[in-house]
């Protein structure tokens, strides 16, 4: 007896197959609809943030056992970390001052914390990168000096941008800024030991820190900014100024062009000491030594500026180091860069005029 073949045209099998296709198609439509709704929602949030500078999201994290929570009514101000030690000290101080003036809480990025916290007892909390990406920032660009409009900056989520390095931002709260840049105890101990070694048999020693900025500025100043660097005569005149005032001066030289310094600074009197590492932005050893001196001779640059500011004594600086038509003067003002009681020695511009 022959078996009957199954019919591949069984209506029940065709109906089941058709039903499965409809279910799969339904799920596909639901998935695509969900994707579309999600896209529209986040597009709305992005548009809302860009117009109103608010973040309708809740951000919370724990940092160093401190619970930090931001909701719709919170505010976060920060600054983009750029440059090396002197630049980021200026950025930190400007952020600290402007946030206080505008009544906003200030936070710093991990990169700035990693650099500055190795040297100083800074207090501003850290804003983790992973959380910073969830904030819709209003970027606000700063120039080098304080302006009146900076006292009323609008926005709850503000990211300051620029290279501010001027006492005009923070000098009214200089005690707070100096406290922020308090050196760690182990650095103080190491520096004091070093200074005591340099003292030798001197009974009335006066320490004068010298910072000579060279590096990329050897090219940048004459070729781009129409300016000059400190030359041999300037350093000789600045050192003579302190030798005349103090009977037993000790000059401590730090530079990113130490070979040039050794060739152009007269050390025959036995009162000049060169710091040979020339590393400005890693350990901060050179900076700590300069900042612990009684007085300062600086050339140009933020590294020497902050050494003089923290040392707190007399500071001799190179002034008028650019031609009057220099583009550098559009981003730099002498009167805003150097404190009024500092002593300026004009640069010799003859090499620029001869060229």
N, C-alpha and C positions, 0 to 999 in steps of 0.2 A: 504494500500500500504506500503510495507516494505522499511525502510530507508536503503540506501547503506552504508555499513561500510567504515570508512577511512582505507586506506591501509597503514600499518606501513612501507611498502617498497617503499614509495613514493620517486622517484629518486631525486626530488627537495629537500626534507628534508635531504636525505643522503648527497647530495652535499653541503648543507649549513653547516651541522655538520662537514664534512670533512674540509671545508674551515676554520671553527673556530679552529679546532685542528691545522691546519697549521700555523695560525696566532699566537696562543699561543706558539707553538714550536719555531717560529721565534723570538718572544719576549724573550723566555728563552735563546736562542742561543746568542742574542744580549746582554742580561744581563751578561751571563757568560763571554762573550768576553770582556765586559767593566771591569769586575772584574779582568780578566787576565792582561789586559793592565795596569790597576792601580797598580797591584802587581809588574809587571815588571818595571814600572816607578820608584816606590819608592825603589825597589831593586837596580836599577841603581844609584839612589841618594845616598843610603847608601854605596854602593861600592865606588862611587866617593869621598864621604866624608872621608871614611876610608883611602883612598890612598893619597888624596891631602889635607886633613884637611881644606876643604872649604865647605861652605853651600850654594847651589844654590837656597836659599830661602830668602824671604824678611821678616824681623821681625820688628814690630813696636809696640810701646805701649806708654802710657802716665803715668808718675810717678811723683806725686807732681807737677802737672801742667807743667811739662817739657816734651816736645815731643822728644822721642828717637826713632830713625829710623836706622835700619841696612839693608844694601843691600849687594850685592855680594862683594863689595869692603870694607866692614866694618870689624872691628876686635873687639873681646871681650876676655878679660882675667879675670879669677876669681880664687878663691881658695875654696876648700871644707872645710866648717866649721866643726871642730871636737874638742872635749874637752870642758873645762870650760873657765873661764875668761882669765887666763894667756895664755893658749894655743891659743885662738882665737885672742888675742892681737898680739901675735907673728905671726900668719897667716896673719892678716890684714897688719901688718908692712912689712912683706916679700913681699906680693902681691903688696903693694904700691910701694916699692922700685924696685922690679924686673920689673914691668910694666913700670916704669919710665925709667929704664936703657935700656929696649928693645923698647921703644917708642910705647907702646901699651896702650889703655884705659883699666882701671881696674873697675870691678863691683863686688859687694858682694851679697851673697845670703840673703834672708829675715831672716834666723835664726841668722846669724852673725849681721845683722843690729839690730834685736830685742834685742840682748844681749848688744852690744856695745853702741848703741844710747841712751840707758837709762842712761848711765854714761857720755859718751863723745860726743863732737861736731864733730863727724866724717863727712867726706865730700864725700866719694866714693858713687856713685849711686847704687841703688838696682836693681838686676836682678831677676825679678819674676820667680818663679819656672815654671809656665805655659809656659813661653817663653824659659826658659833654656832647656826644654825638646826638643825643636825644633832645637837646635844647636848640631852639630856633634863635640863633644869635643875631643881634643887631651889631654889626661891625662899625666901630667909631675910630677914625684915624686921628692920631695926635701928631703935632709937630713938636719941636724940641723944647719950646718954652710954654709957660702957662698962659692961657687966654681966658677972658671973662666968660666966654660961652661954655667952658668946661665946668663951670659951677652949676649949670642947669642942664646936664645931659639927660635926655629923655630915654626911657627904656628900662624894662625890668631885667632883660637878659642881654647885657652889653659885653662885647669883647673889644677891648681897646687894642689898637694896632699902632706900632711906630717905635721910634727909638728916643723917647723922652729922657733927657739927662740935663736937668736944670734945677737949681735950688728954688726957682720960682714956683715949682709945684708943691714942695713939701717943707720949705724952710720955716713957715709958721708953726709946724709941728715937728721941728727938728729933733726934739728930745725923744719923741716916739720913733722916728726913723732911726736914730742912733741906737735906740734900744732893740729895734728889729735886727740891726746889723751888729749885735753883740757876738763876739767870737766865742766859740766853745772853749771850755776851761783848758782842755788838753792843748789847744792851739796857743792860748795865752802862755801856758807854762813853757812850751817849746820856744816861743818867740823870746820870752824873757831870758831864758838860758842863753840863747844866741846873742842877744844884745849885751848880756853881762860878759860874754867872751870877747866881744868887740870892744868893750870898755877898756880892758887892759888895766893900766896903772893910772888912768885919768881920774881925777877927783871931781871935776866939774864938767862932765861930758854932756854934750847936746847932740842928739841924733837927728840927722836930716836925711830923709828918704828922697831918692832921685829915681823918677821913672822916665825912661827914654823910649818913646814909641817910634818904632821904625816898621819892620815887617812889610806888609803890602802898601803902607803909606809912602814908602820910598818911591813907588811908581804913581800911586793915586794922587798924591798932593800936587806934584808939578804938572802931571799930564792931564788930569781931569779937573781938579779943583783950583788950578792956578795959584798954588800956595807952596810953602816950604816947610821943611821939618826943622827941628832945633839943630843948630850947628855948634861947632866947638866953642865959638865966642859966647854964644848965649849961655851955655853951661858954665863956662869959666866966670862970666859976670854974675850968674846966680850963686855960684859957690863963694865968690868973693864977697857977696852981700852978707852971707851968713858967717864967713870967717871974720869979717869986721865986727860983727855983733857978739859973737860967742868965742871965748878963749880956747875951748877944747871941742871943736866940732868933730863929729864922725859922720861921714857920708856913706850911705848904703845905696848901691846902684842896682836897679832891676831893669831889664830891657828884653825885648824880643830881637834885639840886634846887638848882643853883648860884645861881639868882636869889634864892631865899630866903636863902642863905648871905651873899650880898653885901649884903642888906638887914639882916641880923641879926648879922653879925660885924664888930666895929669894926676897921677897917684903917687908922685914922688915925695909928698909931705908925710906919707904914712897914715893919712886919715881917711882914705878911700877904700871901700870894700865892695867887691863885685859879687853879685849873686849869680852863679854860673848856670843854673838850670834854665832860666829864661822861659819857664812855663807859667803862663798867666792864668789859664782857665781850667786847670785840673785840680791840683791840690790846694791852691790859694796860698801856698807858703810865702811866695814873694810878696803877695798883697798884704798878708798879715804883718810881715816885717815892716813894710812901708807905713801901714796904718798905725803901728805902735811907735813910730818915731815922733819926735817933738815937733818937727817942721817938715815941709815938703817942697821939693822942686819938681814940677811936672813940665811936660812938653805939650803934647796934644793927646787927646783920647780920653775915654771914660775911665780906664783903669787908673790912670794917674789922678784924674779928678776925684774919684771916690777915695783914693788913698789920702789926698789932702783934706777932703771933707771929714773923714773919720778921725784923722790925726788931730785936727782941731787947732793946730798952731798956725804959724804964718805959712802961706803958700805962695811961692813965686811961680808964675806961669808965662808961657810964650804967648804974646798977643800980636794982633795985626799981622798974622802970618799968611794972609792971602792978598791978592791984588783987589782993588776996589770993585772991579767988574767980575769977580769970581762968582760962579754959580753956587759955590758953597755957602755964600751969605744969604741965599734964599731959604736955606734950611738950618742955618746956624747964626745965632746972635751972640756976640762977645759978652754983652752986658747981662745976658740971661744965663750964660754958661759958667761964668766965674763970679764968685762972691765979691761984693764991692770993696771989701777991705783987703782982698788979696793983691799981691804986688805983680804988676804986669811989666815985662820987658819986651819991647817991640822986636819983631824978627827983622833980619836983614833980607830985604827983597831984591837986592841988587842982581842976584843971579837970574831972577825972573825977568827983570827989565833988560838985562843984557841979552837974553834969549829972544 
